[in-house]
Amino acid sequence: MDFQGLAAGIAVGFGVLGPGVGIGILTAKSSEAIGRNPDAAGAIRTNMILGAALAEGLGILSFVLGILLYLKIGTP
């Protein structure tokens, strides 16, 4: 029984789990900060977009590494 696909799927799943939770927390806290101080909305939004882009980059990197892992291990 081959577990290459399962291993690649688990690697991608754990790799995307962290950035997903991070983006959720980032969005919640930035919305709370904008609600508390609407005058600083521009600066808060800029930092939120930058942080979300960096976290999403880690998720995409994990996805690409999972595909490469599957292709490297899965081929005989």
C-alpha positions in Angstrom: 0.0 0.0 0.0 1.4 3.4 -1.0 1.0 6.4 1.3 2.7 9.0 -0.9 -0.5 10.9 -1.7 -1.6 10.8 2.0 1.8 12.1 3.1 1.7 14.9 0.6 -1.9 15.8 1.6 -1.1 15.8 5.3 2.0 18.0 4.6 -0.1 20.5 2.7 -2.9 20.4 5.3 -0.6 21.2 8.2 1.2 23.8 6.2 -2.0 25.7 5.2 -3.5 25.4 8.7 -1.2 27.9 10.3 -1.5 30.7 7.7 -5.3 30.1 7.7 -5.6 30.6 11.4 -3.2 33.5 11.3 -5.2 35.3 8.7 -8.3 34.8 10.7 -6.8 36.2 13.8 -5.3 39.1 11.8 -8.6 40.0 10.3 -10.4 39.9 13.6 -7.8 42.0 15.4 -7.6 44.6 12.6 -11.4 44.9 12.5 -11.4 45.4 16.3 -8.6 48.0 16.0 -10.4 49.9 13.2 -13.6 49.9 15.3 -11.8 51.3 18.3 -9.9 54.0 16.3 -11.4 54.8 12.9 -8.9 57.6 12.3 -6.1 55.0 12.0 -8.0 52.8 9.5 -5.6 53.5 6.6 -2.4 52.4 8.5 -4.2 49.4 10.1 -5.5 48.3 6.7 -2.1 48.6 5.1 -0.5 46.5 7.8 -3.3 44.0 7.6 -2.9 43.5 3.9 0.9 43.2 4.2 0.5 40.6 7.0 -2.2 38.6 5.0 0.0 38.6 1.9 3.0 37.2 3.9 0.8 34.5 5.5 -0.8 33.6 2.2 2.6 33.3 0.7 3.5 30.7 3.3 0.3 28.8 2.5 1.1 28.8 -1.2 4.7 27.7 -0.5 3.4 24.8 1.5 1.0 23.8 -1.3 3.8 23.9 -3.9 6.1 21.9 -1.6 3.4 19.3 -1.1 3.0 18.9 -4.9 6.8 18.6 -5.3 6.9 16.0 -2.5 4.2 14.0 -4.1 5.8 14.1 -7.5 9.3 13.3 -6.1 8.1 10.4 -3.9 5.2 9.2 -5.9 7.2 8.4 -9.1 8.8 5.0 -9.2 
